[in-house]
Amino acid sequence: MSNSIAVRCLLVPIGLEQQLLLPSTVVAEVFPYQKPEPVVGSHPSWLLGSINWRGQPLLVMSMEKILSLPLPSSKPYRTLILYGLESNQTLPFYAFLVTDIPRTLNLTEVGLTHFVSGERNGIVFQVEIAQQGAAWILDLTYLENLLRKYQSHLSSPSVI
């Protein structure tokens, strides 16, 4: 019997053929695509706008634009809602678009090979997952810091 600890994860498809590896505990919900409402003021191209989720406005970002990846030609298939990491809850939830339904897997240390340090802002590591291919592990703190600068754009009545 193995003493390996398994972590429940999601393989999240983005871009043309890339995928992200996220622990399932940071994902609040995956739901059908909802077009983001424009936000007020100047903002970077990766900030797509905001959506109303369970009665609260959330900022929505394009992971492809943050990571400088080619954009898929089709509409995003799903919206992924993430829990904010900080305990003071200045950013309790945020979202990004994904190109298909994420796949769940139980991952052990043995299932991960070939760790390479991230070469893009927002990426901690690139890993190879047995029989699943390459995936990026996100730097969620980096992403949340990017979004925190634009939280004031949510105060517009048009996005609530």
PEGI-V304031 format. One record per pair of residues at least 12 apart in sequence whose C-alpha atoms are under 6 Angstrom apart, sorted by the first residue. I is the first residue (numbers start at 1). J is the second residue. If there is no record, write none. Layout:
I/J + I/J
//
This chain:
5/108 + 6/106 + 6/107 + 6/108 + 7/106 + 7/107 + 8/24 + 8/105 + 8/106 + 9/22 + 9/23 + 9/24 + 9/104 + 9/105 + 10/22 + 10/24 + 10/102 + 10/103 + 10/104 + 11/102 + 11/103 + 12/102 + 13/98 + 13/99 + 13/100 + 14/98 + 14/99 + 15/64 + 15/71 + 15/72 + 16/72 + 19/135 + 20/135 + 20/136 + 20/137 + 21/135 + 21/136 + 21/137 + 26/82 + 26/83 + 27/82 + 28/81 + 28/82 + 28/83 + 29/81 + 30/79 + 30/80 + 31/78 + 31/79 + 32/78 + 33/77 + 33/78 + 33/79 + 36/49 + 36/50 + 36/51 + 37/49 + 37/50 + 39/153 + 40/153 + 46/61 + 46/62 + 46/65 + 46/66 + 47/61 + 48/60 + 48/61 + 57/160 + 58/94 + 59/94 + 60/95 + 60/96 + 61/96 + 62/96 + 76/98 + 76/99 + 77/99 + 77/100 + 78/97 + 78/98 + 79/96 + 79/97 + 80/95 + 80/96 + 81/94 + 81/95 + 82/94 + 82/95 + 111/129 + 111/130 + 112/128 + 112/129 + 113/128 + 114/127 + 114/128 + 115/127 + 122/138 + 122/139 + 122/142 + 123/137 + 123/138 + 123/139 + 124/137 + 124/138 + 124/139 + 125/137
//
